[in-house]
Amino acid sequence: MTSKNSIPRIVAVGSPLALPCGVTLPNRIAKAAMSEQLGQIDGSPSHTLTRLYSAWGRGGAGLLVTGNVMIDRRAYVEPRNVTLTDDRHLDAVRNWAVAGSRAGSVMLMQINHPGRVAVGPLHRRPVGPSALRPQAIGFNLRKPRALSLDDIADLRRRYARTAELGVAAGFSGVQVHAAHGYLLSQFLSPIANQRKDCYGGDAENRRRLLLEVVADVRQAIGPNAVLSVKLNSADFQRRGLEEGESLDVALALEHAGIDLLEISGGNYEAPAMTGVVADNTREREAYFLRYAQQLRARSGMALMLTGGIRTLDFMNEVLAQGAVDVIGLGRPFAVRPDIAAELLSGEREPQVLPTAPRIALPAATPINSYLQLAWHAANFRRIAAGAKQVSGPGALRTLAAAGTTVTAHALTQF
């Protein structure tokens, strides 16, 4: 199948990729989004965050996708997320964009709203498509309020405004986060979305808000900035978003004219994106490859595959097959900020790159996710301070320090 977004097939991770908007990625390795938790209490990017992206920008990746940037100060994914709702901190945001792109990497700002899984502010009631609690431990303590039509209209404006400000500050574009059980993903989910109006009921209505947000964001950033979406291949929950419906959403996004679709999966109840949930779409090392192959058979838009990819041979193989166009790496960048340069130069061909430690108990799946978040947060600060390689699996001291740091940030933020 061909389309106006059709991308020529290539072999090597070092080959450039021209996106439909006109922006070219210098290579096919991307640092996927990981929540840094390095915003100031006022929501502005910290100097530590800027130094972290300076290190990653020098590290050789063709694409850097930031962690969550919130569209509303009334709802955070994690403590110390950056928020961007007006131009009061635009100089700091501009410094952040310059730091990451100075060596040639393309910088995308991931924009997001947590919906019913907001961690704070603690005094506020979360919101969601319906007044239904999530089942994830800790996130089920507060019952969300169902969004009104006026609320939804306000959210659309907020997504567009944050995107506009990010591009004005120097980012090459934005990634709209519609995965991992956050707000737009909740609207796609038959479990979380039980509305009876035009935003719920059937598959077409459940994807309405995402498509409206994409149209609003495109209008706000213009035709020459990158518009990416992160989408679940599936929720990995019974009666949740399934692959067939997700494929239809992806094709609708292609028709809407997005430049790059990142494929992921799972949510707080079933975190397949971290590899701790059994995933029957996994082939060899990639968690979501089968979905990408199914989508490729029907679509020509640029696809980014993230999750579990660890070897250079595999990266080149799936690129050569044409299944995907960009390889996303997350946790490897939390260990070695220059891993992309090493892969591109041939200095390193990792068999298994080190990742965060896990507790080997099925019941501890949520705990594993929290510990990994804390482990990443501690390592990000070390990279920002100049470390070339940081601690690997089993670093209990790192985990303890990270947990203390995250707890302290939670207390000061909320």
Long-range contacts (C-beta under 8 A, 24 or more apart in sequence): 1-297, 1-298, 1-299, 1-300, 2-300, 3-254, 3-299, 3-300, 3-301, 5-254, 5-257, 5-259, 5-300, 5-301, 5-302, 6-300, 6-301, 7-300, 7-301, 7-302, 7-325, 9-319, 9-320, 9-322, 10-319, 10-320, 10-325, 11-316, 11-319, 11-320, 12-316, 12-319, 13-312, 13-315, 13-316, 13-319, 13-327, 13-343, 13-344, 14-344, 15-319, 16-62, 17-62, 17-302, 17-325, 17-326, 19-226, 19-259, 19-260, 19-302, 20-257, 20-259, 20-302, 21-173, 21-223, 21-224, 21-225, 21-226, 21-227, 21-259, 22-224, 23-106, 23-172, 23-173, 23-224, 23-225, 23-226, 23-259, 24-106, 25-62, 25-63, 25-106, 25-326, 26-62, 26-104, 26-105, 26-106, 27-60, 27-61, 27-62, 27-340, 27-344, 28-62, 28-315, 28-319, 28-325, 28-326, 28-327, 29-60, 29-61, 29-62, 29-63, 29-315, 29-326, 29-327, 29-329, 29-340, 29-343, 29-344, 30-61, 30-62, 30-63, 30-64, 30-65, 30-304, 30-306, 30-326, 30-327, 30-328, 30-329, 31-56, 31-59, 31-61, 31-63, 31-64, 31-65, 31-328, 31-329, 31-330, 31-333, 31-340, 32-65, 32-262, 32-304, 32-306, 32-328, 32-329, 32-330, 33-65, 33-66, 33-67, 33-68, 33-110, 33-175, 33-177, 33-230, 33-330, 34-67, 34-330, 34-331, 34-333, 34-334, 34-376, 34-380, 35-67, 35-68, 35-77, 35-78, 35-81, 35-373, 35-376, 36-66, 36-67, 36-377, 36-380, 37-67, 37-78, 37-79, 37-80, 37-81, 37-377, 37-380, 37-406, 37-409, 38-80, 38-82, 38-380, 38-381, 38-384, 39-80, 39-81, 39-82, 39-83, 40-80, 41-80, 41-412, 41-413, 42-89, 43-70, 43-73, 43-81, 43-82, 43-83, 43-84, 43-85, 43-89, 44-82, 44-88, 44-89, 44-92, 44-93, 45-82, 45-89, 45-92, 45-93, 45-95, 45-96, 48-380, 48-381, 48-384, 49-82, 49-96, 49-384, 50-92, 50-95, 50-96, 50-99, 51-99, 51-384, 51-385, 52-380, 52-381, 52-383, 52-384, 53-96, 53-99, 53-100, 53-107, 54-99, 54-100, 54-102, 55-337, 55-338, 55-383, 55-384, 55-386, 56-100, 56-105, 56-333, 56-337, 56-383, 57-99, 57-100, 57-101, 57-102, 57-103, 57-105, 57-107, 58-102, 58-103, 58-337, 58-338, 59-333, 59-336, 59-337, 59-338, 59-339, 59-340, 59-341, 60-338, 60-339, 60-340, 60-341, 60-342, 60-343, 60-344, 61-105, 61-333, 61-340, 62-105, 62-106, 62-326, 62-340, 63-105, 63-106, 63-108, 63-304, 63-326, 64-100, 64-101, 64-105, 64-106, 64-107, 64-108, 65-108, 65-110, 65-175, 65-228, 65-262, 65-328, 66-96, 66-107, 66-108, 66-109, 66-110, 67-110, 68-110, 68-112, 68-177, 69-109, 69-110, 69-111, 69-112, 69-162, 69-166, 70-111, 70-112, 70-113, 70-114, 70-162, 71-111, 71-112, 71-113, 71-155, 71-158, 71-159, 71-161, 71-162, 72-113, 72-155, 72-158, 74-121, 74-124, 75-113, 75-114, 75-115, 75-118, 75-124, 75-126, 75-127, 76-114, 76-118, 76-119, 76-120, 76-121, 76-413, 76-414, 77-112, 77-114, 77-117, 77-118, 77-119, 77-182, 78-119, 78-373, 78-406, 79-119, 79-120, 79-406, 79-409, 79-410, 79-412, 79-413, 79-414, 80-409, 80-413, 84-109, 84-111, 84-162, 84-165, 84-166, 85-158, 85-161, 85-162, 85-165, 86-161, 86-165, 87-165, 87-168, 90-165, 90-168, 90-169, 93-165, 93-166, 93-169, 93-170, 94-169, 94-170, 96-169, 97-166, 97-169, 97-170, 97-171, 98-170, 101-170, 101-172, 106-172, 106-173, 106-226, 107-170, 107-171, 107-172, 108-171, 108-172, 108-173, 108-174, 108-175, 108-226, 108-228, 109-162, 109-163, 109-166, 109-171, 109-173, 109-174, 109-175, 110-174, 110-175, 110-177, 110-230, 111-159, 111-162, 111-163, 111-166, 111-174, 111-175, 111-176, 111-177, 111-217, 112-177, 112-182, 112-183, 113-155, 113-158, 113-159, 113-182, 113-183, 113-184, 114-182, 114-183, 115-144, 115-182, 115-183, 115-184, 115-186, 115-192, 116-144, 116-183, 116-186, 116-192, 117-181, 117-182, 117-268, 119-410, 119-414, 120-410, 120-413, 120-414, 121-414, 122-414, 123-414, 127-151, 127-183, 128-183, 128-186, 128-192, 129-183, 129-186, 129-187, 129-192, 129-193, 129-194, 129-195, 129-199, 129-200, 130-192, 130-193, 130-194, 130-195, 130-200, 132-191, 132-192, 132-194, 134-181, 134-192, 134-268, 134-269, 135-269, 136-181, 136-267, 136-268, 136-269, 136-366, 137-366, 138-366, 139-268, 146-195, 149-197, 152-199, 152-209, 155-183, 155-209, 155-213, 156-209, 156-212, 156-213, 156-216, 157-216, 159-213, 159-216, 159-217, 160-213, 160-216, 160-217, 160-219, 160-220, 161-220, 163-217, 163-220, 163-221, 164-220, 164-221, 167-220, 167-221, 167-222, 167-225, 171-225, 172-225, 172-226, 173-221, 173-225, 173-226, 173-227, 173-228, 173-259, 174-217, 174-221, 174-225, 174-226, 174-227, 174-228, 175-228, 175-229, 175-230, 175-260, 175-262, 176-210, 176-213, 176-214, 176-217, 176-227, 176-228, 176-229, 176-230, 177-230, 178-210, 178-229, 178-230, 178-231, 178-232, 179-230, 179-231, 179-232, 179-262, 179-264, 179-265, 179-273, 180-230, 180-232, 180-264, 180-266, 180-267, 180-268, 180-271, 180-273, 181-235, 181-266, 181-267, 181-268, 181-269, 184-209, 184-210, 184-213, 185-232, 185-235, 185-241, 185-267, 188-232, 188-241, 188-245, 188-246, 188-249, 189-235, 189-237, 189-240, 189-241, 189-267, 190-239, 190-240, 190-241, 191-235, 191-237, 191-239, 191-240, 203-245, 203-248, 207-248, 207-249, 207-252, 210-249, 210-253, 211-252, 211-253, 211-256, 214-253, 214-256, 214-258, 215-256, 218-256, 218-257, 226-259, 226-260, 227-257, 227-258, 227-259, 227-260, 228-258, 228-259, 228-260, 228-261, 228-262, 228-304, 229-253, 229-258, 229-260, 229-261, 229-262, 230-261, 230-262, 230-264, 231-261, 231-262, 231-263, 231-264, 232-264, 232-265, 232-266, 232-267, 233-263, 233-264, 233-265, 233-281, 233-288, 233-291, 233-292, 234-265, 234-272, 234-281, 234-291, 235-265, 235-266, 235-267, 235-270, 236-265, 236-266, 236-267, 236-270, 236-272, 236-277, 236-279, 237-267, 237-269, 237-270, 240-267, 240-270, 243-281, 243-291, 243-294, 246-291, 247-291, 247-294, 247-295, 247-298, 250-295, 250-299, 251-295, 251-298, 251-299, 253-301, 254-299, 254-300, 254-301, 258-301, 259-301, 259-302, 260-301, 260-302, 260-303, 260-304, 260-325, 260-326, 261-295, 261-301, 261-302, 261-303, 261-304, 262-303, 262-304, 262-305, 262-306, 262-326, 262-328, 263-288, 263-291, 263-292, 263-295, 263-303, 263-304, 263-305, 263-306, 263-307, 263-324, 264-288, 264-306, 264-307, 265-291, 265-307, 268-366, 268-369, 271-365, 271-366, 271-369, 272-307, 273-306, 273-307, 274-368, 274-369, 274-372, 275-307, 275-308, 276-358, 276-365, 276-368, 276-369, 277-365, 282-308, 284-314, 285-309, 285-310, 285-311, 285-314, 286-314, 286-318, 289-318, 289-323, 292-318, 292-323, 292-324, 293-323, 296-322, 296-323, 296-324, 302-326, 304-328, 306-330, 310-350, 310-351, 310-352, 310-353, 311-349, 311-350, 311-351, 312-343, 312-349, 312-350, 313-349, 315-343, 329-353, 331-355, 331-356, 331-372, 331-376, 334-375, 334-376, 334-379, 334-380, 334-383, 334-390, 335-379, 335-389, 335-390, 335-392, 336-388, 336-389, 336-390, 337-383, 337-388, 338-388, 354-392, 354-393, 355-393, 356-393, 357-393, 357-394, 357-395, 357-396, 357-399, 371-399, 371-403, 373-406, 374-399, 374-402, 374-403, 374-405, 374-406, 375-399, 375-402, 376-402, 377-402, 377-405, 377-406, 378-402, 378-405, 381-405
